[in-house]
Amino acid sequence: ILFSDNPATAQNNNIARLWKFCKNRLPYVFTGVSKDSSSSSSSAEVDMDKNPIGAIYNMVFVRCPSVLAGVVYSKNLIEGHPLYCDVGFGTAGPFEI
């Protein structure tokens, strides 16, 4: 039962409930799941529902940090604090973006 292609425990567990809660309450930019009920489920949404641990990992370690970095960069850009980048090639030093 645990190792079959579609085990009963895969549909109703704590991780799946957490993913469904996040999917229903958080915006698209964090979850990658559209809340438009008129369209049919996309293949990405179906894949995320089949692998809720992967979807939560994607949300926590990829999407949220990317959104946060974009917000911080935009705030600093508006306030006049540029981003300095140093790629480590030679003695050129950091450059301003």
Backbone bond lengths (Angstrom), bond angles and torsions (degrees), N, CA, C in turn:
res aa  C-N    CA-C-N  psi(-1)  N-CA   C-N-CA  omega(-1)  CA-C   N-CA-C  phi
1 I - - - 1.451 - - 1.531 110.81 -
2 L 1.326 117.68 -41.87 1.464 120.02 -177.69 1.522 112.93 -72.13
3 F 1.335 117.31 -27.58 1.454 119.90 -174.62 1.518 113.63 -107.27
4 S 1.308 117.80 13.57 1.459 119.82 178.02 1.530 109.46 -76.99
5 D 1.325 116.98 172.58 1.466 121.08 -178.71 1.518 112.36 -66.90
6 N 1.316 118.24 -29.94 1.454 121.79 -177.73 1.534 109.40 -138.33
7 P 1.346 118.22 73.42 1.457 119.38 -178.06 1.525 111.50 -70.52
8 A 1.309 115.93 150.19 1.467 121.20 -179.32 1.520 110.88 -65.04
9 T 1.328 118.12 -30.18 1.463 121.18 -178.09 1.521 112.64 -72.40
10 A 1.319 118.00 -17.91 1.465 120.78 -179.40 1.521 112.13 -73.87
11 Q 1.316 117.98 -20.16 1.459 121.15 -176.47 1.523 113.02 -89.78
12 N 1.310 117.98 -22.98 1.452 120.14 -172.74 1.528 109.88 -139.47
13 N 1.328 115.92 77.88 1.457 119.91 176.23 1.527 108.61 -136.99
14 N 1.310 117.26 174.92 1.461 121.32 -174.51 1.531 113.01 -64.28
15 I 1.315 117.41 -39.86 1.459 120.36 179.73 1.525 110.37 -65.57
16 A 1.326 117.08 -42.32 1.466 120.44 178.57 1.532 110.51 -64.63
17 R 1.330 116.40 -39.23 1.476 119.31 177.62 1.518 111.32 -65.58
18 L 1.334 117.39 -40.47 1.463 121.07 177.46 1.522 110.69 -62.70
19 W 1.333 117.32 -43.50 1.456 120.58 178.93 1.530 111.07 -63.21
20 K 1.315 117.14 -43.75 1.469 120.12 179.35 1.525 110.78 -63.63
21 F 1.329 118.19 -38.15 1.455 122.27 177.10 1.533 109.98 -62.40
22 C 1.336 116.63 -48.88 1.474 120.66 179.48 1.525 111.10 -63.53
23 K 1.305 116.21 -42.01 1.464 121.36 -178.36 1.527 111.14 -62.05
24 N 1.322 117.08 -37.28 1.456 120.91 -177.81 1.525 113.35 -83.00
25 R 1.326 118.40 -22.80 1.458 120.40 -172.53 1.525 114.72 -109.02
26 L 1.317 118.73 -26.58 1.467 120.99 -176.99 1.523 111.19 -94.51
27 P 1.327 117.29 153.44 1.470 120.00 -179.07 1.534 112.46 -71.05
28 Y 1.321 113.61 165.11 1.468 122.57 -176.80 1.530 112.33 -55.42
29 V 1.317 116.96 -38.97 1.460 120.54 -175.26 1.534 111.49 -61.70
30 F 1.323 117.99 -27.00 1.462 121.12 178.73 1.522 113.20 -91.59
31 T 1.317 117.93 -34.38 1.466 119.96 -175.02 1.522 113.72 -101.18
32 G 1.322 118.05 -30.21 1.449 121.16 -175.67 1.514 112.72 81.53
33 V 1.335 116.89 10.06 1.460 122.27 -178.96 1.519 108.85 -114.72
34 S 1.323 116.04 123.71 1.456 121.09 179.53 1.522 110.22 -76.74
35 K 1.330 115.93 141.44 1.462 120.14 179.16 1.521 112.12 -93.64
36 D 1.319 117.59 7.61 1.461 121.93 179.89 1.525 108.70 -70.73
37 S 1.319 116.17 108.57 1.463 120.00 -175.30 1.525 112.75 -78.86
38 S 1.343 117.60 -13.13 1.459 119.06 -178.05 1.528 111.95 -76.03
39 S 1.327 117.14 -25.53 1.462 119.65 179.86 1.522 110.01 -88.79
40 S 1.312 115.21 154.11 1.460 119.29 177.51 1.524 109.38 -74.84
41 S 1.311 116.78 160.39 1.456 121.48 -178.35 1.521 110.21 -63.44
42 S 1.315 115.80 133.52 1.462 119.91 178.11 1.523 109.24 -78.69
43 S 1.316 115.52 164.31 1.467 118.86 -179.58 1.525 110.26 -67.39
44 A 1.349 118.09 -31.95 1.468 120.31 177.81 1.521 110.58 -65.18
45 E 1.335 116.93 -40.37 1.461 120.40 179.33 1.521 110.73 -65.83
46 V 1.314 117.32 -40.29 1.465 121.35 178.23 1.522 109.60 -64.45
47 D 1.344 117.96 -41.96 1.460 121.47 178.00 1.522 110.96 -62.69
48 M 1.335 116.68 -40.41 1.466 119.97 178.88 1.523 111.39 -66.08
49 D 1.323 116.69 -36.71 1.462 119.83 178.31 1.528 111.30 -69.30
50 K 1.317 117.64 -31.08 1.468 121.27 177.82 1.519 111.82 -75.22
51 N 1.347 116.65 -27.08 1.458 121.67 -178.24 1.527 109.30 -128.95
52 P 1.328 118.24 74.78 1.463 120.04 -175.70 1.528 113.42 -66.07
53 I 1.321 118.16 -29.65 1.469 119.95 177.95 1.528 109.47 -64.87
54 G 1.316 117.39 -43.04 1.462 121.05 177.58 1.514 112.01 -64.12
55 A 1.328 116.73 -38.36 1.461 120.48 179.08 1.522 111.59 -66.86
56 I 1.326 117.02 -41.03 1.468 120.60 178.06 1.528 109.87 -67.72
57 Y 1.317 117.58 -41.05 1.467 121.60 176.47 1.527 110.18 -58.65
58 N 1.329 116.83 -46.99 1.457 121.90 179.10 1.521 110.28 -59.36
59 M 1.318 116.83 -43.33 1.456 120.95 -178.15 1.533 110.96 -66.44
60 V 1.330 117.61 -45.82 1.464 121.57 -173.50 1.525 112.56 -77.29
61 F 1.338 117.97 -41.39 1.458 120.24 -172.14 1.523 114.69 -103.25
62 V 1.333 118.76 -8.13 1.463 120.67 179.48 1.523 111.23 -119.75
63 R 1.308 117.00 -59.47 1.464 120.79 -173.51 1.523 113.17 -70.04
64 C 1.318 118.15 -49.97 1.474 120.68 -178.04 1.535 112.19 -62.01
65 P 1.342 120.14 -47.29 1.461 118.69 177.23 1.534 113.25 -62.98
66 S 1.327 117.60 -34.82 1.463 120.21 178.53 1.523 111.13 -66.08
67 V 1.321 116.70 -43.72 1.464 120.74 178.44 1.523 109.75 -64.76
68 L 1.326 117.31 -43.83 1.460 121.29 179.40 1.528 111.28 -62.30
69 A 1.322 117.68 -43.04 1.461 120.71 178.38 1.526 110.82 -63.43
70 G 1.311 117.70 -39.55 1.465 120.97 177.29 1.514 112.23 -64.53
71 V 1.319 117.47 -39.80 1.468 121.61 178.45 1.528 110.55 -66.34
72 V 1.323 116.97 -45.31 1.464 120.80 179.84 1.521 110.76 -65.14
73 Y 1.330 117.54 -43.12 1.458 120.81 178.35 1.526 110.72 -61.96
74 S 1.325 117.38 -44.15 1.470 120.88 179.03 1.520 111.33 -62.88
75 K 1.322 117.27 -43.06 1.468 121.57 178.33 1.527 110.40 -60.49
76 N 1.327 117.36 -47.27 1.463 120.76 -179.95 1.523 111.53 -66.10
77 L 1.315 117.39 -35.70 1.458 120.94 178.91 1.525 110.75 -66.52
78 I 1.320 117.12 -41.04 1.461 121.42 179.00 1.533 110.66 -67.05
79 E 1.322 117.23 -37.49 1.463 121.36 -179.33 1.520 112.87 -79.27
80 G 1.313 118.24 -5.45 1.458 121.46 177.64 1.509 114.82 89.68
81 H 1.322 117.80 15.77 1.462 121.43 177.47 1.528 107.74 -100.59
82 P 1.325 118.44 106.17 1.470 119.58 -177.09 1.528 111.92 -73.92
83 L 1.305 114.89 166.39 1.463 122.31 176.66 1.517 107.67 -94.89
84 Y 1.312 116.78 127.44 1.456 121.72 176.39 1.521 108.66 -101.85
85 C 1.314 115.52 135.46 1.458 121.09 -177.09 1.526 109.27 -128.30
86 D 1.296 116.86 132.37 1.458 122.08 177.57 1.520 107.66 -125.76
87 V 1.329 116.34 112.05 1.461 120.54 -178.43 1.518 112.39 -89.05
88 G 1.335 117.84 -6.31 1.449 121.50 172.89 1.516 115.67 84.04
89 F 1.328 118.02 18.40 1.473 119.90 178.70 1.513 109.93 -93.38
90 G 1.304 116.87 111.86 1.456 121.51 173.68 1.507 114.96 62.68
91 T 1.339 114.72 -148.41 1.456 120.86 -176.59 1.518 112.46 -103.05
92 A 1.312 117.76 15.51 1.463 121.30 -177.69 1.524 110.85 -65.19
93 G 1.305 117.65 -29.90 1.453 121.19 179.13 1.506 112.85 77.33
94 P 1.311 115.39 -176.16 1.470 119.23 -178.15 1.529 111.29 -72.08
95 F 1.327 114.79 152.80 1.465 119.66 176.40 1.511 109.42 -126.15
96 E 1.321 115.06 157.15 1.442 121.67 -175.85 1.529 110.60 -91.70
97 I 1.316 115.47 135.42 1.467 119.78 177.37 1.501 108.94 -106.02
